[in-house]
Amino acid sequence: EFRCLVKKHVAEGEIAPTELDPFDPNDACIGPCVHTVVKQLIVPVTEKAGNTSWALMLHPGGLECDLFVTHGWAEGIYEFI
């Protein structure tokens, strides 16, 4: 689901390569780095939703967590998800 959302925003040019992340918009294996996705998608969307987190925006009541996953900021988003 999130992969499809990112791909849609890449295809529409709303997530675009930068000097620091010159990803190939046609690449479906690595994708833009996590930092680019956060800056160009997550932050604008969550700001419009009242400066909440992505997780709480999707699940306002929260969810029980039994697993925590971390990521590298330079990692390609498609590799991560």
PALO-778429 format. One record per residue: residue in three letters; y negated, x negated, z of N, C-alpha, C in turn; residue number from 0. Coordinates in nm, 3 decimals, padded with zeros to 5 digits. Each point is the difference from the previous one (the first is absolute). Layout:
% PALO-778429
@r:ala; n_north:Y; n_east:X; n_up:Z; ca_north:Y; ca_east:X; ca_up:Z; c_north:Y; c_east:X; c_up:Z; k:NUM
...
END
This chain:
% PALO-778429
@r:glu; n_north:00.119; n_east:-00.083; n_up:00.000; ca_north:-00.119; ca_east:00.083; ca_up:00.000; c_north:-00.126; c_east:-00.088; c_up:00.000; k:0
@r:phe; n_north:-00.008; n_east:-00.097; n_up:00.093; ca_north:-00.117; ca_east:-00.088; ca_up:00.006; c_north:-00.007; c_east:-00.088; c_up:-00.125; k:1
@r:arg; n_north:00.115; n_east:-00.047; n_up:-00.047; ca_north:00.004; ca_east:-00.082; ca_up:-00.121; c_north:-00.061; c_east:00.079; c_up:-00.117; k:2
@r:cys; n_north:00.037; n_east:00.126; n_up:-00.013; ca_north:-00.054; ca_east:00.085; ca_up:-00.107; c_north:-00.151; c_east:00.016; c_up:00.013; k:3
@r:leu; n_north:-00.048; n_east:00.015; n_up:00.123; ca_north:-00.143; ca_east:00.013; ca_up:00.024; c_north:-00.074; c_east:-00.127; c_up:-00.042; k:4
@r:val; n_north:00.054; n_east:-00.115; n_up:00.039; ca_north:-00.063; ca_east:-00.127; ca_up:-00.038; c_north:00.002; c_east:-00.016; c_up:-00.151; k:5
@r:lys; n_north:00.114; n_east:00.027; n_up:-00.064; ca_north:00.011; ca_east:-00.012; ca_up:-00.145; c_north:-00.102; c_east:00.090; c_up:-00.071; k:6
@r:lys; n_north:-00.019; n_east:00.120; n_up:00.052; ca_north:-00.097; ca_east:00.093; ca_up:-00.058; c_north:-00.141; c_east:-00.059; c_up:00.008; k:7
@r:his; n_north:-00.035; n_east:-00.055; n_up:00.115; ca_north:-00.134; ca_east:-00.057; ca_up:00.018; c_north:-00.019; c_east:-00.126; c_up:-00.083; k:8
@r:val; n_north:00.107; n_east:-00.078; n_up:-00.018; ca_north:-00.008; ca_east:-00.117; ca_up:-00.088; c_north:-00.021; c_east:00.046; c_up:-00.144; k:9
@r:ala; n_north:00.078; n_east:00.098; n_up:-00.044; ca_north:-00.010; ca_east:00.050; ca_up:-00.138; c_north:-00.138; c_east:00.057; c_up:-00.029; k:10
@r:glu; n_north:-00.062; n_east:00.061; n_up:00.101; ca_north:-00.133; ca_east:00.060; ca_up:-00.018; c_north:-00.114; c_east:-00.100; c_up:00.022; k:11
@r:gly; n_north:00.036; n_east:-00.126; n_up:00.034; ca_north:-00.100; ca_east:-00.104; ca_up:00.020; c_north:-00.069; c_east:00.005; c_up:00.134; k:12
@r:glu; n_north:00.050; n_east:00.083; n_up:00.091; ca_north:-00.060; ca_east:00.011; ca_up:00.134; c_north:00.047; c_east:-00.113; c_up:00.091; k:13
@r:ile; n_north:00.115; n_east:-00.058; n_up:-00.032; ca_north:00.044; ca_east:-00.126; ca_up:00.060; c_north:00.001; c_east:-00.099; c_up:-00.115; k:14
@r:ala; n_north:-00.088; n_east:-00.099; n_up:00.007; ca_north:-00.020; ca_east:-00.090; ca_up:-00.113; c_north:00.015; c_east:-00.146; c_up:00.043; k:15
@r:pro; n_north:00.042; n_east:-00.086; n_up:-00.094; ca_north:00.008; ca_east:-00.143; ca_up:00.030; c_north:-00.137; c_east:-00.055; c_up:00.043; k:16
@r:thr; n_north:00.006; n_east:-00.101; n_up:00.085; ca_north:-00.121; ca_east:-00.068; ca_up:00.046; c_north:00.020; c_east:-00.150; c_up:-00.020; k:17
@r:glu; n_north:-00.104; n_east:-00.075; n_up:00.026; ca_north:00.011; ca_east:-00.146; ca_up:-00.009; c_north:00.107; c_east:-00.052; c_up:00.096; k:18
@r:leu; n_north:00.007; n_east:00.058; n_up:00.119; ca_north:00.098; ca_east:-00.044; ca_up:00.099; c_north:00.139; c_east:00.060; c_up:-00.024; k:19
@r:asp; n_north:00.009; n_east:00.108; n_up:-00.076; ca_north:00.128; ca_east:00.064; ca_up:-00.028; c_north:00.005; c_east:00.042; c_up:-00.147; k:20
@r:pro; n_north:00.027; n_east:-00.097; n_up:-00.089; ca_north:00.001; ca_east:00.030; ca_up:-00.143; c_north:00.135; c_east:00.059; c_up:-00.046; k:21
@r:phe; n_north:00.046; n_east:00.104; n_up:00.072; ca_north:00.130; ca_east:00.058; ca_up:-00.033; c_north:-00.002; c_east:00.063; c_up:-00.139; k:22
@r:asp; n_north:00.118; n_east:00.014; n_up:-00.057; ca_north:00.016; ca_east:00.064; ca_up:-00.130; c_north:00.020; c_east:00.149; c_up:00.021; k:23
@r:pro; n_north:-00.092; n_east:00.085; n_up:-00.043; ca_north:00.014; ca_east:00.144; ca_up:00.019; c_north:00.125; c_east:00.060; c_up:-00.064; k:24
@r:asn; n_north:00.060; n_east:-00.071; n_up:-00.095; ca_north:00.121; ca_east:00.049; ca_up:-00.066; c_north:00.128; c_east:-00.044; c_up:00.071; k:25
@r:asp; n_north:-00.012; n_east:-00.084; n_up:00.103; ca_north:00.117; ca_east:-00.049; ca_up:00.073; c_north:00.046; c_east:00.105; c_up:00.101; k:26
@r:ala; n_north:00.126; n_east:00.037; n_up:-00.007; ca_north:00.055; ca_east:00.100; ca_up:00.093; c_north:00.089; c_east:-00.063; c_up:00.107; k:27
@r:cys; n_north:00.007; n_east:-00.134; n_up:00.003; ca_north:00.087; ca_east:-00.067; ca_up:00.097; c_north:-00.074; c_east:-00.055; c_up:00.121; k:28
@r:ile; n_north:-00.117; n_east:-00.059; n_up:-00.023; ca_north:-00.076; ca_east:-00.063; ca_up:00.110; c_north:-00.121; c_east:00.084; c_up:00.037; k:29
@r:gly; n_north:-00.084; n_east:00.031; n_up:-00.096; ca_north:-00.116; ca_east:00.085; ca_up:00.023; c_north:-00.116; c_east:-00.071; c_up:00.066; k:30
@r:pro; n_north:-00.105; n_east:00.075; n_up:00.032; ca_north:-00.115; ca_east:-00.058; ca_up:00.069; c_north:00.041; c_east:-00.042; c_up:00.141; k:31
@r:cys; n_north:-00.071; n_east:-00.097; n_up:00.057; ca_north:00.034; ca_east:-00.043; ca_up:00.136; c_north:-00.040; c_east:00.108; c_up:00.101; k:32
@r:val; n_north:00.059; n_east:-00.009; n_up:00.116; ca_north:-00.025; ca_east:00.097; ca_up:00.107; c_north:-00.150; c_east:00.007; c_up:00.030; k:33
@r:his; n_north:-00.066; n_east:-00.114; n_up:00.006; ca_north:-00.144; ca_east:-00.003; ca_up:00.031; c_north:-00.079; c_east:00.083; c_up:-00.102; k:34
@r:thr; n_north:00.032; n_east:-00.014; n_up:-00.128; ca_north:-00.069; ca_east:00.075; ca_up:-00.105; c_north:00.023; c_east:00.150; c_up:00.016; k:35
@r:val; n_north:00.123; n_east:00.039; n_up:00.028; ca_north:00.032; ca_east:00.142; ca_up:00.018; c_north:-00.075; c_east:00.057; c_up:00.121; k:36
@r:val; n_north:-00.005; n_east:-00.076; n_up:00.107; ca_north:-00.072; ca_east:00.047; ca_up:00.120; c_north:-00.148; c_east:00.016; c_up:-00.032; k:37
@r:lys; n_north:-00.059; n_east:-00.101; n_up:-00.062; ca_north:-00.144; ca_east:00.002; ca_up:-00.027; c_north:-00.039; c_east:00.107; c_up:-00.102; k:38
@r:gln; n_north:00.082; n_east:00.016; n_up:-00.106; ca_north:-00.040; ca_east:00.089; ca_up:-00.110; c_north:00.058; c_east:00.141; c_up:00.010; k:39
@r:leu; n_north:00.100; n_east:00.021; n_up:00.086; ca_north:00.059; ca_east:00.134; ca_up:00.012; c_north:-00.002; c_east:00.051; c_up:00.144; k:40
@r:ile; n_north:00.064; n_east:-00.071; n_up:00.091; ca_north:00.016; ca_east:00.048; ca_up:00.138; c_north:-00.134; c_east:00.021; c_up:00.069; k:41
@r:val; n_north:-00.086; n_east:-00.101; n_up:-00.002; ca_north:-00.128; ca_east:00.010; ca_up:00.071; c_north:-00.087; c_east:00.114; c_up:-00.054; k:42
@r:pro; n_north:-00.021; n_east:00.011; n_up:-00.131; ca_north:-00.083; ca_east:00.111; ca_up:-00.049; c_north:00.057; c_east:00.138; c_up:00.035; k:43
@r:val; n_north:00.131; n_east:00.016; n_up:-00.012; ca_north:00.062; ca_east:00.131; ca_up:00.029; c_north:-00.011; c_east:00.033; c_up:00.148; k:44
@r:thr; n_north:00.030; n_east:-00.097; n_up:00.086; ca_north:-00.004; ca_east:00.029; ca_up:00.144; c_north:-00.143; c_east:00.015; c_up:00.052; k:45
@r:glu; n_north:-00.097; n_east:-00.067; n_up:-00.063; ca_north:-00.140; ca_east:00.022; ca_up:00.038; c_north:-00.040; c_east:00.144; c_up:-00.028; k:46
@r:lys; n_north:00.039; n_east:00.052; n_up:-00.116; ca_north:-00.032; ca_east:00.139; ca_up:-00.034; c_north:00.070; c_east:00.099; c_up:00.092; k:47
@r:ala; n_north:00.112; n_east:-00.043; n_up:00.059; ca_north:00.077; ca_east:00.086; ca_up:00.091; c_north:-00.048; c_east:-00.013; c_up:00.145; k:48
@r:gly; n_north:-00.114; n_east:-00.066; n_up:00.021; ca_north:-00.056; ca_east:-00.012; ca_up:00.134; c_north:00.031; c_east:-00.129; c_up:00.071; k:49
@r:asn; n_north:00.029; n_east:-00.106; n_up:-00.076; ca_north:00.029; ca_east:-00.132; ca_up:00.056; c_north:00.126; c_east:-00.003; c_up:00.086; k:50
@r:thr; n_north:00.100; n_east:00.074; n_up:-00.041; ca_north:00.128; ca_east:-00.002; ca_up:00.069; c_north:00.090; c_east:-00.105; c_up:-00.064; k:51
@r:ser; n_north:00.115; n_east:-00.024; n_up:00.058; ca_north:00.097; ca_east:-00.088; ca_up:-00.064; c_north:00.075; c_east:00.078; c_up:-00.107; k:52
@r:trp; n_north:00.063; n_east:-00.071; n_up:-00.092; ca_north:00.080; ca_east:00.064; ca_up:-00.104; c_north:00.111; c_east:00.082; c_up:00.064; k:53
@r:ala; n_north:00.067; n_east:-00.059; n_up:00.099; ca_north:00.113; ca_east:00.068; ca_up:00.067; c_north:-00.045; c_east:00.130; c_up:00.068; k:54
@r:leu; n_north:-00.111; n_east:-00.005; n_up:00.073; ca_north:-00.047; ca_east:00.121; ca_up:00.068; c_north:-00.061; c_east:00.100; c_up:-00.098; k:55
@r:met; n_north:-00.050; n_east:-00.048; n_up:-00.111; ca_north:-00.050; ca_east:00.092; ca_up:-00.102; c_north:00.116; c_east:00.084; c_up:-00.054; k:56
@r:leu; n_north:00.115; n_east:-00.064; n_up:-00.020; ca_north:00.117; ca_east:00.071; ca_up:-00.053; c_north:00.074; c_east:00.081; c_up:00.107; k:57
@r:his; n_north:-00.005; n_east:-00.048; n_up:00.126; ca_north:00.072; ca_east:00.065; ca_up:00.111; c_north:-00.092; c_east:00.006; c_up:00.121; k:58
@r:pro; n_north:-00.095; n_east:00.094; n_up:00.004; ca_north:-00.100; ca_east:00.006; ca_up:00.107; c_north:00.060; c_east:00.004; c_up:00.141; k:59
@r:gly; n_north:00.117; n_east:00.055; n_up:00.015; ca_north:00.065; ca_east:00.004; ca_up:00.131; c_north:00.076; c_east:-00.127; c_up:00.034; k:60
@r:gly; n_north:00.005; n_east:-00.091; n_up:-00.093; ca_north:00.074; ca_east:-00.124; ca_up:00.020; c_north:00.149; c_east:00.020; c_up:-00.022; k:61
@r:leu; n_north:00.072; n_east:-00.111; n_up:-00.005; ca_north:00.145; ca_east:00.001; ca_up:-00.014; c_north:00.060; c_east:-00.101; c_up:00.098; k:62
@r:glu; n_north:00.118; n_east:00.028; n_up:00.046; ca_north:00.071; ca_east:-00.097; ca_up:00.084; c_north:00.039; c_east:-00.118; c_up:-00.087; k:63
@r:cys; n_north:-00.015; n_east:-00.119; n_up:00.052; ca_north:00.029; ca_east:-00.122; ca_up:-00.075; c_north:00.114; c_east:-00.076; c_up:00.066; k:64
@r:asp; n_north:00.102; n_east:-00.032; n_up:-00.079; ca_north:00.109; ca_east:-00.081; ca_up:00.054; c_north:00.020; c_east:-00.128; c_up:-00.083; k:65
@r:leu; n_north:-00.091; n_east:-00.023; n_up:-00.095; ca_north:00.006; ca_east:-00.119; ca_up:-00.084; c_north:-00.142; c_east:-00.039; c_up:-00.039; k:66
@r:phe; n_north:-00.030; n_east:-00.129; n_up:00.009; ca_north:-00.131; ca_east:-00.050; ca_up:-00.040; c_north:00.021; c_east:-00.103; c_up:-00.111; k:67
@r:val; n_north:-00.074; n_east:00.012; n_up:-00.108; ca_north:00.010; ca_east:-00.093; ca_up:-00.112; c_north:-00.136; c_east:-00.063; c_up:-00.021; k:68
@r:thr; n_north:-00.002; n_east:-00.130; n_up:-00.022; ca_north:-00.125; ca_east:-00.069; ca_up:-00.029; c_north:00.001; c_east:-00.049; c_up:-00.144; k:69
@r:his; n_north:-00.113; n_east:-00.043; n_up:-00.049; ca_north:-00.013; ca_east:-00.043; ca_up:-00.139; c_north:-00.092; c_east:-00.119; c_up:-00.010; k:70
@r:gly; n_north:00.002; n_east:-00.064; n_up:-00.116; ca_north:-00.096; ca_east:-00.105; ca_up:-00.031; c_north:-00.113; c_east:00.060; c_up:-00.082; k:71
@r:trp; n_north:-00.124; n_east:-00.035; n_up:00.029; ca_north:-00.114; ca_east:00.057; ca_up:-00.071; c_north:00.000; c_east:-00.035; c_up:-00.148; k:72
@r:ala; n_north:00.054; n_east:-00.117; n_up:-00.037; ca_north:00.002; ca_east:-00.041; ca_up:-00.140; c_north:00.125; c_east:00.051; c_up:-00.073; k:73
@r:glu; n_north:00.090; n_east:00.065; n_up:00.070; ca_north:00.123; ca_east:00.051; ca_up:-00.059; c_north:-00.031; c_east:00.116; c_up:-00.095; k:74
@r:gly; n_north:00.071; n_east:00.005; n_up:-00.111; ca_north:-00.015; ca_east:00.111; ca_up:-00.093; c_north:00.049; c_east:00.129; c_up:00.063; k:75
@r:ile; n_north:-00.075; n_east:00.107; n_up:-00.017; ca_north:00.033; ca_east:00.127; ca_up:00.065; c_north:00.133; c_east:00.055; c_up:-00.048; k:76
@r:tyr; n_north:00.033; n_east:-00.018; n_up:-00.129; ca_north:00.127; ca_east:00.053; ca_up:-00.049; c_north:00.118; c_east:-00.079; c_up:00.058; k:77
@r:glu; n_north:-00.020; n_east:-00.130; n_up:00.024; ca_north:00.103; ca_east:-00.080; ca_up:00.065; c_north:00.023; c_east:00.050; c_up:00.143; k:78
@r:phe; n_north:-00.108; n_east:00.034; n_up:00.068; ca_north:00.008; ca_east:00.042; ca_up:00.140; c_north:00.067; c_east:00.135; c_up:00.014; k:79
@r:ile; n_north:-00.039; n_east:00.096; n_up:-00.082; ca_north:00.057; ca_east:00.133; ca_up:00.015; c_north:00.120; c_east:00.017; c_up:-00.089; k:80
END
